[in-house]
Amino acid sequence: MFGKRDQTLAPGRPAAPPAEAEAAIVVSPKAAKPAAAAPSPPLGAAAGQATRRIAETGGATTQIVREQSDYYHATKTTIFNALLNTIDLSQLAQLDQKAAAEEISDIVAELVAIKNVSMSVSEQEHLVSDIINDVLGYGPLEPLLARDDIADIMVNGANRVFIEVGGKVQLTNVRFRDNQQLMNICQRIVSQVGRRVDESSPICDARLPDGSRVNVIAPPLALDGPTLTIRKFRRDKLTMKTLVEYGSISPEGARVLGVIGACRCNVIISGGTGSGKTTLLNTLTAFIDPTERVVTCEDAAELQLQQPHVVRLETRPANLEGQGAITMRDLVRNCLRMRPERIIVGEVRGPEAFDLLQAMNTGHDGSMGTLHANSPREAIGRVESMITMGGYGLPSKTIKDMIVGSVDVIIQAARLRDGSRRITHITEVVGLEGDVVVTQDLFVYDITGEDERGNVIGRHRSTGIARPRFWDRARYYGLERELAEALDAAE
């Protein structure tokens, strides 16, 4: 009855074998009829509560993290293994995504009846959806990836999955069958961008099709099983207006940032992990003139520039023989030969800082980059340290001269203790006095207290500087009036 199906199958993308699958799909499988068989043990209180919440929200299963009982996981494992013994993968490989999902849905419904599993229609829909995700998508990660309110997904082995919502980290009841299933999903993700993760290459950076950043570290380096971290990208692109609505920056500060981006100031965006550096860099690039040629250099391509003339470059790790690696410095040095008008480096981590400063100071005005630092002053020290680590042997004063002559503005981003993200400093680099780089703040964020729910209360304020150092540059681009009005309104 459940032998290999003989039917004419439309040509399409090949399906994956059990241990490996293709890209994720989003489907709404048809509801299978509940089996009229001897009842099995209930799904448990947790699953029942989840089902009730789904009913109350009109079936929006992607808006919650479904709580699943041990019985549910055991049932899913049984049905999944039976499916692999039943389905003809060679024929399934000829179907497109939607047809393959429908085929799997039909077979799972029949298997549920044969195995005497008692489920409601809603519960069976969940089971079908989960198994389709296991075969064709990212398995238990699919409901989390579908939620727009999740910023980070952190998988610490098969049985512990954390998410970040609203700046707070929460433990979920999402789990994998075992570490092998988790490792298969990790391999599925990284293979889409031509990379690999295994014992010989246990660390890998990759990205999802929507641009979300992925990091995988596998055994033997990860002792408790594969560790997967996903920094999700929002479907709706954040703009400077959105940052103002969220309180990340004041309206006047946003206008100043717009002038900084449009008049081709060289910008360093500084901040800690998860402080919103890449998001801020994306919003600043919205002010780039559409006629400019922009080259981006990243470890895992995640910038989403909207300009029509953008060249995206990505680093490459070494192969199994340790050959063929393309570093960030290689990319930055090569893009200087590509006639860029602006160079944007996703994250400055090492000797490429020297090449970026050289580019900023030799006709590539408006270049930008991000780095990890806790203050504008510390960002300057980090740049100097990275150049020194490159082995150039330059005197400290020469490096500081380069920094002063190259960097115009440092924008500091921070994630506060309540999980909110704020732009805490807009600081310009003024000059060099002796061996000290002189800076001045245009805008700062002052914390004034917190409310009864523990949310930080603060305000952005101008420091009262009416003529910043980049005033002449703004005037050259006809933006001095916009800059003056923003600074006057902020006082």
C-alpha positions as CSV (number, residue, x, y, z in Angstrom):
1,M,0.0,0.0,0.0
2,F,2.8,2.4,0.8
3,G,5.4,1.1,-1.7
4,K,7.3,3.4,-3.9
5,R,4.8,5.5,-5.8
6,D,4.6,5.2,-9.6
7,Q,3.3,8.4,-11.0
8,T,4.3,11.0,-13.5
9,L,6.2,13.7,-11.7
10,A,6.8,17.2,-13.0
11,P,10.5,18.2,-13.4
12,G,11.7,20.5,-10.7
13,R,14.4,21.1,-8.1
14,P,15.9,17.9,-6.7
15,A,14.9,16.9,-3.2
16,A,17.5,16.0,-0.7
17,P,18.3,12.6,0.8
18,P,17.3,12.0,4.4
19,A,20.5,13.4,6.0
20,E,20.6,16.4,3.7
21,A,17.8,18.7,2.3
22,E,17.4,21.7,0.2
23,A,16.4,25.3,1.0
24,A,13.5,26.1,3.2
25,I,9.9,26.5,1.9
26,V,6.9,28.1,3.4
27,V,3.7,26.0,2.7
28,S,0.3,25.6,4.2
29,P,-0.3,21.8,3.8
30,K,-3.8,20.8,3.5
31,A,-5.4,19.4,6.7
32,A,-5.4,15.6,6.8
33,K,-8.5,13.8,8.0
34,P,-8.1,12.6,11.6
35,A,-7.6,8.8,11.7
36,A,-10.4,6.7,13.0
37,A,-8.3,4.4,15.1
38,A,-7.8,3.2,18.6
39,P,-6.8,6.3,20.7
40,S,-3.2,6.7,21.7
41,P,-1.9,8.7,24.7
42,P,-2.8,12.4,24.6
43,L,-0.3,14.9,23.3
44,G,0.0,16.3,26.8
45,A,-1.0,19.5,28.6
46,A,1.7,21.6,27.1
47,A,0.7,20.8,23.5
48,G,-3.0,21.2,24.4
49,Q,-2.3,24.7,25.8
50,A,-0.4,25.6,22.7
51,T,-3.3,24.4,20.5
52,R,-5.7,26.5,22.5
53,R,-3.5,29.6,22.0
54,I,-3.3,28.9,18.3
55,A,-7.1,28.8,18.1
56,E,-7.4,32.0,20.0
57,T,-5.0,33.8,17.6
58,G,-6.8,32.5,14.5
59,G,-4.3,29.8,13.7
60,A,-1.2,32.1,13.6
61,T,1.2,29.3,14.4
62,T,4.2,31.4,13.5
63,Q,3.5,33.9,16.3
64,I,4.3,31.6,19.2
65,V,6.9,29.1,20.1
66,R,4.9,25.9,20.2
67,E,5.3,23.9,23.3
68,Q,5.6,20.2,22.5
69,S,5.4,17.2,24.8
70,D,7.7,14.2,24.8
71,Y,5.0,12.2,23.3
72,Y,4.7,14.6,20.4
73,H,8.4,14.3,19.7
74,A,8.3,10.5,19.9
75,T,5.3,10.4,17.5
76,K,7.0,12.8,15.0
77,T,10.2,10.6,15.1
78,T,8.2,7.5,14.4
79,I,6.2,9.0,11.5
80,F,9.4,10.7,10.1
81,N,11.3,7.4,10.1
82,A,8.4,5.6,8.5
83,L,8.2,8.3,5.9
84,L,11.8,7.9,4.9
85,N,11.2,4.1,4.4
86,T,8.0,4.8,2.4
87,I,8.8,7.7,0.1
88,D,10.6,7.4,-3.2
89,L,13.3,10.0,-3.0
90,S,14.2,9.7,-6.7
91,Q,10.7,10.6,-7.7
92,L,10.4,13.2,-5.0
93,A,13.5,14.8,-6.4
94,Q,11.7,15.6,-9.6
95,L,8.9,17.7,-7.9
96,D,9.0,21.4,-7.2
97,Q,8.7,22.6,-3.6
98,K,5.0,22.9,-3.4
99,A,4.2,19.6,-5.1
100,A,6.8,17.8,-2.9
101,A,5.2,19.3,0.2
102,E,1.7,18.1,-0.9
103,E,3.2,14.6,-1.6
104,I,4.7,14.4,1.9
105,S,1.5,15.7,3.5
106,D,-0.6,12.9,1.8
107,I,1.8,10.2,2.9
108,V,2.1,11.5,6.5
109,A,-1.7,11.5,6.7
110,E,-1.8,7.9,5.7
111,L,1.0,6.9,8.1
112,V,-0.9,8.6,11.0
113,A,-3.9,6.4,10.2
114,I,-1.8,3.2,9.9
115,K,0.1,3.9,13.1
116,N,-3.1,4.5,15.1
117,V,-2.1,7.9,16.2
118,S,-5.0,9.9,17.7
119,M,-4.7,13.6,16.8
120,S,-7.0,16.5,16.2
121,V,-7.0,18.2,12.8
122,S,-5.0,21.1,14.3
123,E,-2.4,18.8,15.9
124,Q,-2.1,16.8,12.7
125,E,-1.5,20.0,10.7
126,H,1.3,20.8,13.1
127,L,2.8,17.4,12.7
128,V,2.6,17.6,8.9
129,S,4.2,21.1,8.8
130,D,7.0,20.0,11.1
131,I,7.9,16.9,9.0
132,I,7.8,19.0,5.8
133,N,10.2,21.4,7.4
134,D,12.4,18.5,8.4
135,V,12.6,17.1,4.9
136,L,12.6,20.3,2.8
137,G,13.5,23.1,5.1
138,Y,15.3,24.0,8.3
139,G,13.4,21.7,10.6
140,P,12.4,23.0,14.0
141,L,13.9,26.4,13.1
142,E,11.2,27.2,10.6
143,P,8.6,28.6,13.1
144,L,11.3,30.8,14.6
145,L,12.6,32.1,11.3
146,A,9.0,33.0,10.4
147,R,8.6,35.3,13.4
148,D,9.4,38.9,12.7
149,D,9.8,39.8,16.4
150,I,12.8,37.5,16.9
151,A,16.2,39.2,16.6
152,D,18.5,36.2,17.3
153,I,18.2,32.4,17.4
154,M,20.8,30.6,19.5
155,V,20.9,26.8,19.4
156,N,23.1,25.2,22.1
157,G,22.9,21.6,21.1
158,A,19.8,19.6,20.1
159,N,17.8,20.3,23.2
160,R,18.4,24.0,24.1
161,V,17.2,26.7,21.8
162,F,17.2,30.4,22.9
163,I,15.7,33.4,21.2
164,E,16.0,37.1,21.7
165,V,12.8,39.1,21.7
166,G,12.7,42.8,22.6
167,G,16.3,42.7,23.7
168,K,15.6,39.9,26.2
169,V,16.9,36.3,25.8
170,Q,14.3,33.5,26.4
171,L,14.6,29.7,26.5
172,T,12.1,28.0,24.2
173,N,10.7,24.4,24.1
174,V,11.9,24.0,20.5
175,R,14.3,21.1,20.1
176,F,15.8,18.7,17.5
177,R,15.6,14.9,17.4
178,D,19.3,14.7,18.1
179,N,22.6,16.4,17.4
180,Q,22.8,14.7,14.0
181,Q,19.6,16.4,12.8
182,L,21.0,19.7,14.0
183,M,24.3,19.1,12.2
184,N,22.5,18.2,9.0
185,I,20.6,21.5,9.1
186,C,23.8,23.4,9.8
187,Q,25.4,21.7,6.7
188,R,22.3,22.5,4.7
189,I,22.6,26.2,5.6
190,V,26.3,26.6,4.9
191,S,26.3,24.6,1.7
192,Q,23.9,27.1,0.1
193,V,26.8,29.7,0.1
194,G,29.4,27.2,-1.0
195,R,30.9,26.5,2.5
196,R,31.2,23.5,4.7
197,V,31.2,22.6,8.4
198,D,32.6,19.4,9.7
199,E,35.3,18.1,12.1
200,S,38.1,19.3,9.8
201,S,36.5,22.7,9.4
202,P,34.3,23.2,12.6
203,I,33.9,27.0,12.4
204,C,31.9,28.6,9.6
205,D,30.2,31.9,8.9
206,A,27.3,31.8,6.4
207,R,24.0,33.5,5.6
208,L,20.4,32.5,4.9
209,P,18.7,33.4,1.6
210,D,17.1,36.5,3.2
211,G,20.5,37.8,4.3
212,S,20.4,36.7,8.0
213,R,23.8,36.1,9.4
214,V,24.7,32.5,10.5
215,N,27.6,31.2,12.6
216,V,28.2,27.5,13.2
217,I,30.7,25.9,15.5
218,A,30.7,22.1,15.5
219,P,32.2,19.3,17.6
220,P,34.9,18.7,18.7
221,L,35.2,22.5,19.4
222,A,31.6,22.6,20.7
223,L,31.5,20.1,23.5
224,D,27.7,19.9,23.9
225,G,26.8,19.4,20.2
226,P,26.7,21.8,17.3
227,T,26.1,25.4,18.2
228,L,24.2,27.5,15.7
229,T,23.7,31.3,16.0
230,I,21.4,33.2,13.6
231,R,21.2,37.0,13.6
232,K,17.9,37.5,11.8
233,F,17.2,40.2,9.3
234,R,13.9,42.1,9.3
235,R,11.7,41.7,6.3
236,D,10.8,45.4,6.5
237,K,14.0,47.4,6.1
238,L,14.6,49.9,8.9
239,T,15.0,53.5,7.9
240,M,16.2,56.6,9.7
241,K,12.5,57.5,10.3
242,T,12.0,54.1,12.0
243,L,15.0,54.7,14.3
244,V,13.5,58.0,15.3
245,E,10.1,56.3,16.1
246,Y,12.0,53.7,18.2
247,G,13.8,56.4,20.1
248,S,17.2,55.2,18.9
249,I,18.0,58.8,17.8
250,S,16.3,62.2,18.1
251,P,14.7,63.8,15.0
252,E,17.5,66.4,14.9
253,G,20.2,63.8,15.3
254,A,18.7,61.9,12.4
255,R,18.8,65.0,10.2
256,V,22.5,65.4,11.1
257,L,23.2,61.8,10.2
258,G,21.4,62.3,6.9
259,V,23.7,65.2,6.1
260,I,26.8,63.1,7.2
261,G,25.7,60.3,4.8
262,A,24.9,62.6,1.9
263,C,27.9,64.9,2.0
264,R,30.3,61.9,1.9
265,C,31.9,62.1,5.3
266,N,34.1,59.1,6.2
267,V,32.3,57.3,9.0
268,I,33.2,54.6,11.5
269,I,30.3,53.0,13.3
270,S,31.4,51.7,16.7
271,G,29.5,49.5,19.2
272,G,29.3,46.2,21.1
273,T,27.9,42.9,20.0
274,G,24.2,43.2,19.1
275,S,24.2,47.0,19.4
276,G,22.8,47.6,15.9
277,K,25.9,48.6,14.0
278,T,25.0,46.8,10.8
279,T,21.4,48.1,11.0
280,L,22.7,51.7,11.4
281,L,25.1,51.2,8.5
282,N,22.3,50.1,6.3
283,T,20.2,53.1,7.2
284,L,23.1,55.5,6.5
285,T,23.7,54.0,3.1
286,A,20.1,55.1,2.2
287,F,21.6,58.7,1.8
288,I,24.1,57.6,-0.8
289,D,23.5,59.2,-4.2
290,P,22.1,56.6,-6.7
291,T,24.7,57.5,-9.3
292,E,27.6,56.5,-7.1
293,R,29.5,53.2,-7.5
294,V,29.6,51.5,-4.2
295,V,31.7,48.4,-3.3
296,T,31.0,46.4,-0.2
297,C,33.4,44.0,1.5
298,E,32.0,41.5,4.1
299,D,32.8,38.2,5.7
300,A,29.2,37.1,5.2
301,A,27.2,39.4,2.9
302,E,24.4,41.0,4.9
303,L,24.3,44.6,3.9
304,Q,21.2,45.5,1.9
305,L,22.0,48.6,-0.2
306,Q,19.2,49.9,-2.4
307,Q,21.4,51.8,-4.8
308,P,21.5,50.5,-8.4
309,H,25.3,50.5,-8.7
310,V,26.5,48.2,-6.0
311,V,29.3,45.5,-6.1
312,R,29.1,43.0,-3.3
313,L,32.3,41.1,-2.3
314,E,32.6,38.4,0.3
315,T,35.6,36.7,1.9
316,R,36.4,33.0,1.4
317,P,37.8,30.5,3.9
318,A,40.7,28.2,3.0
319,N,40.0,24.8,1.4
320,L,40.8,21.4,2.9
321,E,44.5,21.8,2.0
322,G,44.6,25.2,3.7
323,Q,44.8,27.0,0.4
324,G,42.7,29.6,-1.4
325,A,41.6,31.8,1.5
326,I,40.6,35.3,0.5
327,T,40.8,37.7,3.5
328,M,39.1,41.0,4.1
329,R,42.3,42.8,3.4
330,D,42.5,41.1,0.1
331,L,39.1,42.3,-0.8
332,V,39.7,45.9,0.4
333,R,43.0,46.1,-1.6
334,N,41.4,44.6,-4.7
335,C,38.3,46.9,-4.6
336,L,40.7,49.9,-4.9
337,R,41.2,48.8,-8.5
338,M,37.5,48.6,-9.2
339,R,36.9,52.4,-9.5
340,P,34.7,52.6,-6.4
341,E,33.4,56.0,-5.2
342,R,32.6,54.6,-1.8
343,I,34.0,51.5,0.0
344,I,31.9,50.0,2.7
345,V,33.5,47.3,5.0
346,G,31.0,45.3,6.9
347,E,33.3,44.9,9.9
348,V,36.9,46.0,10.4
349,R,38.7,43.4,12.5
350,G,42.4,43.5,11.5
351,P,45.0,44.8,9.1
352,E,42.4,45.9,6.5
353,A,42.0,48.9,8.8
354,F,45.1,50.3,7.2
355,D,43.9,49.9,3.6
356,L,40.5,51.3,4.5
357,L,42.1,54.5,6.0
358,Q,44.2,54.8,2.9
359,A,41.1,54.6,0.7
360,M,39.3,57.2,2.8
361,N,42.3,59.5,2.4
362,T,42.9,59.1,-1.3
363,G,39.7,59.9,-3.2
364,H,37.1,57.5,-1.8
365,D,35.3,60.0,0.4
366,G,32.1,58.7,2.0
367,S,33.5,55.3,2.9
368,M,32.2,53.5,5.9
369,G,33.0,50.6,8.2
370,T,32.0,49.2,11.6
371,L,34.1,47.9,14.5
372,H,33.7,46.7,18.0
373,A,34.4,49.3,20.7
374,N,32.5,50.8,23.7
375,S,33.1,54.5,23.0
376,P,34.4,56.8,20.2
377,R,37.7,57.2,22.1
378,E,38.1,53.4,22.3
379,A,37.3,53.1,18.6
380,I,40.3,55.3,17.7
381,G,42.5,53.1,19.9
382,R,41.1,50.0,18.3
383,V,41.9,51.3,14.8
384,E,45.4,52.1,15.9
385,S,45.8,48.6,17.5
386,M,44.6,46.9,14.3
387,I,47.1,48.8,12.1
388,T,49.9,48.0,14.5
389,M,49.0,44.3,14.5
390,G,49.3,44.3,10.7
391,G,53.1,44.6,11.2
392,Y,53.6,47.9,9.3
393,G,56.1,49.2,11.9
394,L,54.7,52.7,11.7
395,P,55.2,55.2,14.5
396,S,52.2,55.8,16.7
397,K,52.1,59.5,15.7
398,T,52.0,58.5,12.0
399,I,49.1,56.2,12.5
400,K,47.2,58.9,14.5
401,D,47.9,61.3,11.7
402,M,46.3,58.8,9.3
403,I,43.2,58.4,11.5
404,V,42.7,62.2,11.8
405,G,43.2,62.7,8.1
406,S,40.8,59.9,7.1
407,V,38.0,59.6,9.6
408,D,35.5,62.4,9.9
409,V,32.7,61.0,12.2
410,I,32.4,58.2,14.7
411,I,28.9,57.1,15.5
412,Q,28.5,55.0,18.7
413,A,25.7,52.5,19.1
414,A,24.9,50.7,22.3
415,R,22.4,48.1,23.6
416,L,21.3,49.3,27.0
417,R,20.5,47.1,30.0
418,D,16.8,47.0,29.2
419,G,17.6,45.6,25.7
420,S,16.9,48.8,23.8
421,R,19.3,50.1,21.3
422,R,20.4,53.7,21.2
423,I,22.8,55.9,19.3
424,T,24.7,57.3,22.2
425,H,27.3,59.5,20.5
426,I,27.7,61.4,17.2
427,T,31.4,62.4,17.5
428,E,33.6,64.1,14.9
429,V,37.4,63.8,14.8
430,V,38.8,67.3,15.0
431,G,42.6,67.0,14.9
432,L,45.7,66.0,16.7
433,E,47.3,67.8,19.6
434,G,50.6,66.3,20.4
435,D,50.0,62.6,20.6
436,V,46.3,62.9,21.4
437,V,43.5,62.7,18.8
438,V,41.0,65.4,19.6
439,T,37.3,64.7,19.2
440,Q,34.1,66.6,19.9
441,D,30.6,65.3,20.5
442,L,27.8,66.7,18.5
443,F,25.0,64.6,20.1
444,V,25.1,62.4,23.2
445,Y,22.5,60.3,24.9
446,D,22.0,60.9,28.6
447,I,20.3,58.3,30.8
448,T,18.0,60.0,33.4
449,G,16.5,57.0,35.1
450,E,14.1,54.1,34.5
451,D,10.4,53.5,34.7
452,E,8.5,51.0,36.9
453,R,9.0,48.2,34.3
454,G,12.8,48.7,34.3
455,N,12.9,50.4,30.9
456,V,15.7,53.0,30.6
457,I,14.6,56.6,30.4
458,G,16.9,59.1,28.6
459,R,17.2,61.8,26.0
460,H,19.4,62.8,23.1
461,R,20.8,66.2,23.4
462,S,23.0,68.5,21.3
463,T,26.3,69.7,22.8
464,G,25.7,73.1,21.3
465,I,28.4,73.0,18.6
466,A,27.0,75.2,15.7
467,R,29.8,74.7,13.2
468,P,31.2,71.1,13.1
469,R,34.4,70.4,11.3
470,F,32.6,69.0,8.3
471,W,30.7,72.2,7.7
472,D,32.7,73.1,4.6
473,R,32.0,69.6,3.2
474,A,28.3,70.1,3.8
475,R,28.4,73.5,2.1
476,Y,30.2,72.0,-0.9
477,Y,27.3,69.6,-1.4
478,G,24.7,72.3,-0.7
479,L,23.6,70.9,2.6
480,E,24.8,73.6,5.0
481,R,21.3,75.0,5.5
482,E,19.9,71.5,6.4
483,L,22.8,71.0,8.8
484,A,22.4,74.4,10.4
485,E,18.6,73.9,10.9
486,A,19.2,70.5,12.5
487,L,21.8,71.8,14.9
488,D,19.7,74.9,15.8
489,A,16.6,72.8,16.4
490,A,18.5,70.5,18.8
491,E,19.7,73.3,21.1
